[in-house]
Amino acid sequence: MVGIPPRSRRDFLRTTIVSGAGLALGEMGLIRPSRAATLAVGFIYVGPRDDFGYNQAHAQGAAAVKKMADVKVLEEENVAETEVVAKTMESMIELDGAKLLFPTSFGYYDPHVLKEAAKYPNVRFEHCGGLWTDKNPKNAASYFGYIDECCHISGIVAGYASKTGKLGYVAAKPIPQVLRNINAFMLGARLANPKATTQVVFTGDWSLPIKEAEATNSMVDQGADVITCHVDSPKVVVETAEKRGAMVCGYHASQASLAPKGYLTGAEWNWEELYPKFVTMFMKGETIPNLVRGGLKEHIVKQGAYTSLVSAEARKHADDVKGKLTAGSYVIFKGPIKDNTGKTVVAAGTEHVQTDIALESMNYLVEGVIGATS
């Protein structure tokens, strides 16, 4: 990284903000603008960028940007969803001349990204997961992907692979994005095995390794032979399942190297393709939409490679659904669908396509899922 080390930038900003010193950064000689031909782009991660999960997927996207000409990439990891991220953004802007920022964690958006976007109207803030509205600053934006499409395909693969018909899902919190992935996985599994069930354990937060290991062990003890998850770093879940002899479907990025005996496939982000597109558009002065969503069709998500454990039958079925999802001719949440209490949540004849706003407020678990949202 060019310039003052990240922690020094943070310390400097904290000192400046707390003391209320009236000197502008430029007057202090600490601003070092990039060359006119170089765009400084900042990436901020809530955890380590080599976590085999959420942060690593974003870091892979940043690595793709590093290969671009006339671009300087700034990165800072382990940045909390507090005022710390606001100070980190300010340091990248003030001290490194960043004009395009990617604060990647969900909790960064409100209030921190919104506050900084209002303070720096000439900087573009691209945030992952937040829901931008026309009441937000025009230089703030939101992007995300329909990774439930890949979870659905993973469910098909898991349904074929399981010998017990019992699947396990370690999840952080019962928020709509997580529930959508769990339900898509379950609906996929039942395409392969109509009697399959998925036990869900919510740990309570995005990174709780001890609870993640305990949940995985508990589900294997109860007969689950395929495990998947929605946590920031699937590393603990994947390695625990591997040690217990269970098969596993990954999430966020590939964890195949962590489970050479049991890995099947995974639902992965494809930020390596999206981030360079955003940077190219910004450098050309083109308008980047303030709200970007997409799935397999838009290459924002991708299905992990199948391993040798995936049967030819499973591959054929999964690839058929993948092709239809990519073409936009397949609907995952198509009625009739009941929740796991027997209540109809998607009526017969009703289809919730990926862009349907109803999916953004999902608050149920479908039939076949063992667990509760509260």
N, C-alpha and C positions, 0 to 999 in steps of 0.2 A: 504494500500500500504506500502510495506517495504521501509525504507530508508528516505531520506530527502523529505519533502512534495513537491509536484510538482512545486508549485510556487517558492519555495526556489531554486529548481534545475534550474529553468528558470533564476531566478535572478543571480544565481552563474555563469551560462554560459554566460549570457549577459555581466556581469562584466569582466569575463575572456577574452572573445572575444574582447571586446572594448578596454580593457587596454593593450592587447597584452602581458600579463605576460608570461614569458618564462618557468615557472615551469610546469612540467607535472602534470596531476591530481593525478597520483600515488604518486608523490613526496610530494604532499600536503596532502596525507593521506585521500583523499575523495573517492577513488574508493573502493567499497566493493564488490568484486566479489561474485557471488552466489556460494553456495556449488557445488561441482563437479556434484552431482546427481540432481541438480535443474536447470531447464531451465527458464530463465527470458524472458517473452513474453510481449511486449508492444502493447497496443491498443490506438489509438489517434482518437478523434472525433471532428468534426468541430462545433458541437452544444452540447446541454445537452443530456446525455445518457438516460434520461427519457422523451424524446420528443414525444412519441407515433408515431415515424416515423423512418427516415433513421438511426439516431444515436442509437435509442433504439434497432433496429434490429441487429446492430453490437454488442451492449452491451449484448444482449441475447446470441450472439455467444461467447463473452468473458466469460460470466457466465458459459457456457458449458465447456470452457477450464479450468476454476477455479476448476472444479470437478476432473480434471485429477491429477494423482500422479506425484510428482517431478516437478511440474510446479508452478512458481510464476508469477502471472498476474499483470501487471502495467497498469493503465488506466489514461488518462487525457482528459478532455472534454473542449469544447469551445475554441479550438485551431484554430486560423485563418490560412487561406491559404497564409501565408506570411513567412518571415524569422522566425517567431515564431515557426512554425512547425519544421523547421530545428533544432532550438535550443532544442525543446522538444525531438526530436529523439536523439540528441547528449546527452542530460541529461540522458535519459533512458539507453543509451549504456555505457556512461562513469561512471555514478554514481550508476547504478543498475545492470550493467553487462548484459543488454538485448542482446540476440543473434538473436531474431526473432521479427520483428516489423510488425504491421498491421496499417499503416496510411490510414484511411478509406475514406477520402474525395477526390473527383475527382481532385481538384486543388492542392493537395499536390504533385502530381507526377512530373510534369515538371515546375520548375527545381529542387524542393527541394529533393524529393526522389532520383532522379538521381544523384544529387550532393553528398548526404550523402552516397549513395551506392558506389560511387567511392572512397569516403574518408574512408569507413569502409568495405573493401572487405570480411571480415570474419563474417559480419552480414547479415542476410537475410531480405530483404524488400519486403513484400507482400502487394501490393497496389490494392485497389478496383477501377476498372473502367478504369485505364490508359491502353493505347495500347502499350505493350512492343514490341520492335523490336530487332533484333540481333545486332543492333548498341548500344543498351543500356547495362549497366553493367550486368554481368551474375548473380549477386546476387540480382538484382531487378526483380520483377515479377508482373504480372497483373492477376487479377481474376474478373469475373463478371458473371451475370446470365441473361438468357433470360426471364426476368420477363414479357415481352410482351405476353408470353403464358398465364400467369394468368390474365393479363389485358383483353385478348381476351375472356377468360371464364367469367370474370366479366361483359364484354359487353353483352354476351349472357344472363346472369342473369338480367342485367339492362334492356335489351330489352323486356324481358317478364314482368318485374315488372312495367315498366312505363305505366301509363294510358294516358299520353299526347303524347307519342312518342318523347318527347323532353328531351334530356339528357344534362348535363353540365359537363365541364372538366376545373378545375382550374390548370394551369400549370405555371412553373417558366420561362423557356426559350425554344425557338423553336430549340433546338439542336437535332441531330439525335436520341439519346436515348429517348428523350421525345416524339418526333414525332412518333417514332415507337410504343410507348405505346398507344398514342392517336389513331393512325390508327388501331392498333390491337383491341382496345376497340370498335371502330366504326364498324369494319368489323364483330365483334362478335355480336353487337347489331342488325345489319341488318340481321343476320341469324334468329333472333327471330322476328324482325319487319322490313321488307324491306323498310319501309317508315320512320324509325327512323332517327333523326338528333342529332348531338352533337355540342353544342356551346362551343367554346374554348376561354378562356381568359388567356393571358400570363401576369403574374404580373411583370416580369422583373428580378426577383431574387429568390433564393431558400427559403428564409424566410422573407416574408413581410406580417405579420399577418393582418394588416389593409386592404391592397389590397386584400388579400385572402378572408376576410370577405365581402368586397364590391363586389367582383366578384361573390361570392356564392349568396349573396342577389339579385344581379342584374339578375342572371340566373333564380332563383326561381321566381322573379317578372315577367319574360318573359315566364313562364310556364314550366320550367324544373322541373321534379319531381324526378329525380335520378341524384345525383351529385357524381363525383369522382375527383381525383386530382393527380398531380405529383409535389409535393413540399417536402421540407425536413421534415416538421412536418405537417401531415394532421389534427392535432388537431383542429385548428380554422375552417377549412372547414367542418369537420365532425360535430362539435358542432353547427356551424351556420346552417347547413342543418337540423340538428335535431330540432333546435328551430323553424325553418320555416316549419316544417312538411314534409320535403322532405326526400326521401330515399337516401342511400349513399353506395358506394362501397369504401372500404379502400385501403390503399397503404402502402408499406414498412413493417408494422407490423399490428397487429390487433388493431382496434379502436372500437371494438364492445361495450366495456364498456362505451364509450362516447356517443353512440347513441342507447340506448336500444329499441327505438321505430321504428327506421328507417334503421338500419344497415342490409345489405344484405349478403355481403361476401367481400373478399379483395384479392389483389395480394400481397403476402408476401415473404420476403427473408427467407432462411433457413440456416443462418450462423451457427446455433447451430450444424448442422451436418458437414459443410465444415471445420470450424476452428479446431475442434479436429482432423480431418483427416490430415490437414496440419501440426499441431503440432506433431502428432504421426509420420508422415513421416520424419519430421525434426529430431526428437529425435532418430530415427532409422538410420539416415544417408542416407535415401532414397532420390532420386532426385524428387523435386517438379517441374512440368513443369513451364516454365516461362510465359506461356499464358494459362490460364484455363478459359473455358467458358462452360456453361451448363444450362439446364432448368429443367423441371419437371423430365425428364428421369434421370438426374444426381443428383436430390434431392437438387439443389442449390436454387430453388424457390419452393413455395408451395401455394396452393389455400386455402384461409381462409375458415373456417367452414361456411356452409350455415345457416342462421337463419330461423325462422319459416315463415318469409315473402316470402321466395323463394318457388314457387309452385313446385309440383311434376313434372310437365311438364318441367319446367326450370331446375330442378335438373337433370332430365334424359338427356336432351339435353347437358347441361354443362358437366356432367360426361362422356358422350359419347365422346365429343371433348377432354376432359382431358385425357381419356384413350388412344386416338389416338396420342395425343401430347406426352404422356409418352412413348408410343411405338415407336415414331419416324415416324409414318405413316401419319401425318397430316401436311399440309403446310398452314400457315396463309396468306402469301402474294403470292397468286396464281392468275395469270392473267385469264381474263382481269380485270384490276383495273384502274379506272380513278381517277384523283385528283379532288379537288372541283372546279377547273376551267374548267373541261371537257377534260383535256389532259390525254391521256393514259400513265400511268407510269409503269404498268406491262402488257406487251402484252399477248394476248391470247396464251396459250401453254407454257408460261414462269412461272417457279416456283422459288421463292427465299426462299430456305431452311434457317434454322436458322443460319447456319454458313456462309451463302453467304455474302461476303464482301460488296456487294451493299447495304445491309441493314445498314451498319455502316455509310453510307453517306446520309441517307434519308433526303430529304429537301422539302417534300410535305405533304399536308393533303388530305386524301382520300375523295371521293365523300360522301356527307352526313355530313361532318364536316363544321361547320360555323365558319370561322375565317381565319386568314392569318399568314404566317410564317415571315412576315416582316411588 
